[in-house]
Amino acid sequence: MTLTIALAILGGLILAAVIAHGAWNTRRVQPRQADETTERIEPGMGGSEGAPGQPADTAPPLPDVAPLRRMAQLDALIDAIAPLALDAPVSGEAVLAHWPATRRAGSKPYSIEGLDDAHGQWEQPRPGSRYTELQAGVQLANRSGALNEIEYSEFVQKVQAFADALNATPDFPDMLDVVARARELDAFASPLDAQLAINLRARKATWSVGFLQQCAQRLGFVPGAVAGRLVLPAAEDGAPPMLVLAFDANAALADEAQGVAVREATLSLDVPQTPAAAEPFPAWHAAATGLSEALDADMVDDAGAPLKLQSFASIGADLGQLYAALESHDIAAGSPAARRLFSG
């Protein structure tokens, strides 16, 4: 009887060990889940003094999700501008009543502005104002390339119809001159269009969406407007985000998102969109380092090669030259002109 009981106990212990081992293996392959703490941790270079980032109580306020956005004023440096002569001042209501249905000519945005009679400033037409002059402008280049003949012709056609409705007389620049300027601007901008990206790849355990969001939130990231995107807001209200952390949108939209395994995320910096004074590159490096530690992830490039300290030092030196080149042409990174030129 004693031997039977001992064997039964031994069998129970073995069974329990097998069950525990199976549960441990199951848990090991499941995505890491978020915990209950949401303490914010600012990005830092290995915790050393003087690291980029602000204390939590001085973090930049989150931008309004629905601000009254106005397109930047036309700029002769990056726009082809056509004055629209008026016989008499027109109201903002009249201008808006005949506003073109779209604000794009092909892949290029265009805009119409009015010279406000009361303040003498160019602005987007609005009700309650009167305008003594109008002007229309189409962007010469963006990330889709240089303005071409077909796009310029479309711009002329749409603005001509608008002008006819207001009895205005447009003075369009010569097409050949405009297209030549567009190609020149595109040739200048293309080599300076720097978009940096680091891939964060899980070393062992994958992540749940909640765990990834929690780690990013502790570094100051907030949900973006698109599924699968978290953003580090800029200090300037209404400005583009400084950094973007992107992961599988399908995982973010899944009904049981916390059970979906995420293995990789990409941290990107759109260099021309943020002023150099805001130190976006150190922030990008610091956020990548912090996320790598929190997620237990490797930092690799698009080819899967590890990124080391020497890689960041080389990138930082190249960015210094890029910032200087943009500023020397009055298109400093983070300026309205740069944000428009390096978009689309």
C-alpha positions, -999 to +999 in steps of 0.1 A: +000+000+000+028+024+009+045+017-025+013+023-044+007+057-026+043+067-033+040+058-070+007+078-072+023+108-056+053+106-079+030+103-110+011+133-099+043+153-095+055+143-129+022+152-145+022+186-127+057+192-140+047+183-175+017+207-173+038+235-159+065+230-186+038+232-213+023+263-198+057+279-196+064+272-233+029+285-243+035+317-224+070+321-238+056+322-274+027+345-266+031+382-273+043+402-244+014+420-227+012+455-213+013+458-175-009+481-154+017+509-151+017+538-175+045+559-161+060+582-187+097+578-194+114+604-215+138+593-243+174+592-232+209+581-243+214+552-219+203+574-189+233+597-191+231+633-180+223+658-207+203+633-228+177+646-251+141+648-238+121+669-214+109+660-179+073+647-180+059+679-164+074+701-191+065+678-221+051+696-251+013+698-251-005+675-275-017+692-306-054+699-312-067+670-333-089+693-353-073+727-357-085+752-382-058+745-408-048+770-434-024+764-462+009+782-460+010+814-480+022+813-516+060+815-519+077+826-551+105+803-543+085+771-547+053+783-564+045+796-599+022+826-591-003+842-614-018+876-604-056+880-610-064+916-617-099+928-604-120+956-617-133+962-582-129+946-548-147+913-542-162+898-511-149+866-495-183+851-501-181+857-538-146+842-540-156+811-521-188+807-542-166+802-573-138+783-556-125+754-578-138+719-568-103+706-562-070+722-551-047+700-571-034+700-606-022+664-612+000+657-582+007+693-573-013+714-549-024+749-558-040+777-539-057+811-544-052+840-520-066+874-516-052+907-504-074+917-475-088+953-479-088+960-442-053+947-431-034+946-464-023+910-459-025+880-482-047+853-469-069+824-478-103+839-487-129+838-459-164+852-454-167+887-441-136+900-458-131+920-490-102+916-514-086+942-537-063+917-554-062+879-559-034+856-569-032+819-577-001+797-574+008+761-581+036+743-564+066+737-586+078+704-571+071+680-543+079+644-536+060+633-567+086+652-588+087+684-608+056+702-622+051+691-658+034+707-688+002+687-683-001+697-647+006+733-654-020+733-682-046+719-658-037+746-633-042+773-659-075+758-670-090+757-635-078+791-625-090+806-658-125+793-651-124+807-616-112+841-629-139+842-656-166+837-629-153+868-610-145+890-641-108+888-631-079+889-656-051+863-649-015+868-659+000+834-662+038+829-663+052+813-694+049+775-694+084+768-705+099+791-679+077+775-652+086+739-661+123+748-663+121+763-628+102+733-616+129+709-628+157+730-613+139+730-579+133+693-581+170+686-589+180+707-559+155+691-535+158+654-544+193+648-530+183+666-497+151+646-491+163+626-461+139+602-444+156+581-417+142+548-405+152+522-379+136+488-378+130+474-343+129+436-345+120+414-315+148+392-303+128+365-286+092+372-274+069+390-297+048+420-286+011+425-282-003+458-296-009+470-260+026+462-249+041+481-279+018+510-272+027+511-236+064+511-242+061+539-267+037+559-245+064+559-218+087+577-243+061+603-251+044+588-281+006+591-287-018+573-311-016+587-347-045+594-370-038+561-389-041+526-375-007+511-367+010+545-362+022+562-330+037+597-331+059+618-310+043+653-313+063+683-322+066+712-297+050+736-323+012+734-322-001+721-355+033+710-368+039+675-382+050+649-356+087+648-349+089+610-350+066+582-363+065+546-350+047+523-374+037+487-371+013+462-387-020+481-393-039+448-394-027+439-359-039+473-347-073+468-363-078+431-352-108+423-330-085+406-305-055+430-309-039+420-276-035+384-288-020+393-322+018+390-323+038+420-335+074+412-343+087+444-359+081+482-359+098+510-378+108+543-362+111+571-388+122+607-389+112+629-418+142+653-417+129+683-437+097+685-417+113+695-383+136+724-375+172+715-367+169+735-335+144+710-322+172+683-323+151+657-341+181+635-348+191+630-312+155+625-303+153+598-330+184+581-317+172+583-281+138+570-289+152+541-309+176+532-280+148+534-254+124+513-274+151+487-282+157+483-245+120+483-235+109+459-263+141+437-261+145+444-298+174+447-322+180+479-342+186+470-378+184+488-412+163+478-442+188+451-451+187+436-416+222+448-407+226+459-371+230+496-365+258+506-342+270+538-326+293+545-356+264+544-379+246+571-360+277+593-358+280+591-396+244+599-402+246+629-378+275+644-397+257+641-430+226+657-416+246+688-406+255+694-442+219+688-453+206+714-429+231+739-440+223+733-477+186+738-471+191+770-450+214+785-476+186+783-502+160+798-478+143+764-474+153+756-438+141+723-424+108+728-406+100+760-425+066+763-443+084+761-476+103+730-467+072+712-453+054+719-486+083+711-509+090+678-491+055+665-491+030+649-514 
